[in-house]
Amino acid sequence: MGARFVISLLTAFAATLSALGGIGWITARLLVDAPREQFLTSYFMFDLAPGWSCEIEETEYVCRPAGAKPYAAIAIIAMKERNNLDRLEDYQAHLQEPRKAVRSGGETVMSEIRYVRRKSLAGKQWVEGLHAGSEIPGYLTYYLATTTSYLGILVTLSVHKDHADKYMRQLNEMMESLTVYQR
């Protein structure tokens, strides 16, 4: 074998590796989503939907999608140590009652309950409910509640009615990835 053959062989081998590597990289970029950013606390963690951020405000965690005020959606995650009133049945009964909302000008109105039901997220039972006008006028409020062995968890998403489907889907995806650190 001559030097010319070896150089040609190595050049063809390098070109083939480069082409296969490029095809693999492009395929991975098109078919595989980048890992989501995680929101981590000392009690739990979950994967954030693209563009969302969370921060602690006093005793609750407040999450919002990117964008300018007024936000199209705002989620509040509250957790507390369980007591004898923190059962799924209690949460469901509570959500089946209309909520009082105070409109500008002081007028009190009752929320419209769209539904209250059980659902499974990541193999865990949750109570979900949807009310119209229970927190903010013109907004829908989507509730998710569940329990662990020692915590009661309530997630509230107030979302403008024009964006409800998108943000409710994103909230459910985030809660599907919820991991609560058990004692």
C-alpha positions in Angstrom: 0.0 0.0 0.0 1.2 3.4 -0.9 1.2 6.6 1.0 -1.5 8.0 -1.3 -3.9 5.1 -0.5 -3.4 5.5 3.3 -4.0 9.3 3.0 -7.1 8.7 0.9 -8.4 6.1 3.3 -7.9 8.3 6.3 -9.5 11.3 4.5 -12.5 9.2 3.5 -12.8 7.8 7.1 -12.6 11.4 8.6 -15.2 12.7 6.1 -17.5 9.8 6.9 -17.2 10.4 10.6 -17.8 14.1 10.2 -20.9 13.5 8.0 -22.3 10.9 10.4 -21.6 13.1 13.4 -23.3 16.1 11.7 -26.3 14.0 10.8 -26.5 12.6 14.3 -26.3 16.1 15.8 -29.0 17.5 13.5 -31.3 14.5 14.2 -30.8 14.9 18.0 -31.6 18.6 17.8 -34.8 17.9 15.8 -36.1 14.9 17.7 -34.9 15.3 21.3 -36.1 18.2 23.4 -33.5 19.9 25.6 -33.9 19.1 29.3 -36.2 21.4 31.0 -35.1 23.8 33.7 -35.9 22.5 37.2 -37.4 24.5 40.1 -35.8 23.2 43.3 -36.8 23.9 46.9 -36.0 22.2 50.1 -39.4 20.4 50.0 -40.0 19.6 46.3 -38.8 20.0 42.7 -40.4 20.0 39.3 -39.6 20.7 35.7 -40.6 24.2 34.6 -42.5 24.6 31.3 -40.5 26.6 28.8 -40.4 30.3 29.7 -41.8 29.9 33.2 -40.0 31.0 36.4 -40.9 30.6 40.1 -39.9 32.4 43.3 -40.8 32.2 46.9 -43.1 35.0 48.2 -43.5 34.7 52.0 -44.8 31.1 52.5 -45.9 30.3 48.9 -44.2 29.8 45.6 -45.3 32.0 42.8 -44.8 30.9 39.2 -45.3 33.0 36.0 -44.8 32.6 32.3 -42.4 35.0 30.7 -43.9 38.3 29.5 -44.8 41.7 30.7 -47.4 42.6 33.3 -50.3 42.0 33.4 -49.4 38.3 33.2 -51.7 36.0 31.3 -51.3 33.4 34.0 -50.0 33.2 37.6 -49.6 30.0 39.6 -49.3 29.8 43.3 -48.1 26.6 45.0 -48.8 26.2 48.7 -47.8 23.3 50.9 -48.5 22.7 54.6 -48.2 19.9 57.0 -51.2 17.6 56.9 -53.8 17.5 59.6 -57.1 15.6 59.8 -58.7 18.0 57.3 -56.2 17.4 54.5 -57.8 14.6 52.6 -58.8 14.5 48.9 -62.5 14.2 49.9 -62.1 17.5 51.9 -60.4 19.2 49.1 -63.1 18.1 46.6 -65.9 19.2 48.9 -64.2 22.6 49.3 -63.8 23.1 45.6 -67.5 22.2 45.0 -68.5 25.3 46.8 -68.7 28.6 44.9 -66.1 31.2 46.0 -66.9 34.8 46.9 -65.1 37.3 44.7 -65.0 41.1 45.3 -65.1 43.1 42.1 -63.9 46.6 41.7 -66.3 48.9 43.4 -66.9 46.4 46.2 -69.5 44.3 44.5 -69.4 40.7 45.8 -70.2 37.9 43.3 -70.0 34.1 43.5 -67.7 32.2 41.2 -69.1 29.8 38.5 -68.0 26.3 39.0 -67.1 24.7 35.7 -66.1 21.3 37.1 -64.6 19.5 40.1 -63.2 16.0 39.6 -60.4 13.6 40.4 -57.5 13.0 38.0 -54.2 11.1 38.0 -50.9 12.9 37.4 -47.8 10.8 37.4 -49.6 8.0 39.2 -50.8 10.2 42.0 -54.5 11.2 42.6 -55.3 14.9 42.5 -58.5 16.8 42.8 -58.9 19.4 40.0 -61.4 22.1 39.7 -62.1 25.0 37.4 -63.9 28.1 38.5 -64.7 31.3 36.6 -64.3 34.5 38.4 -63.2 33.1 41.8 -59.9 35.1 42.1 -59.6 37.7 39.4 -62.5 39.1 37.3 -62.3 37.8 33.7 -59.9 35.0 34.7 -60.4 31.3 35.2 -58.9 29.7 38.2 -57.7 26.2 37.9 -57.1 24.3 41.1 -55.1 21.1 41.8 -54.8 19.6 45.2 -53.2 16.4 46.6 -51.6 15.0 49.6 -48.5 13.1 50.5 -47.8 11.2 53.7 -47.2 14.5 55.6 -48.1 17.4 53.3 -51.2 18.9 51.8 -50.5 20.5 48.4 -52.6 23.2 46.7 -51.8 24.6 43.3 -53.8 27.6 42.0 -53.5 28.9 38.5 -55.3 32.1 37.6 -55.3 32.4 33.9 -56.9 34.8 31.4 -59.7 32.9 29.6 -58.1 33.4 26.2 -55.0 31.5 27.3 -56.5 28.9 29.6 -55.9 25.8 27.5 -52.2 26.5 26.9 -51.4 27.4 30.5 -53.5 24.7 32.1 -51.7 22.1 29.9 -48.3 23.6 30.9 -49.2 23.5 34.6 -50.3 19.9 34.4 -47.0 19.0 32.7 -45.1 20.8 35.5 -47.1 19.0 38.2 -46.6 15.6 36.5 -42.9 16.1 37.2 -43.4 17.1 40.8 -41.2 15.2 43.3 -41.9 15.9 47.0 -39.1 15.0 49.3 -40.6 12.7 52.0 -39.3 12.5 55.6 
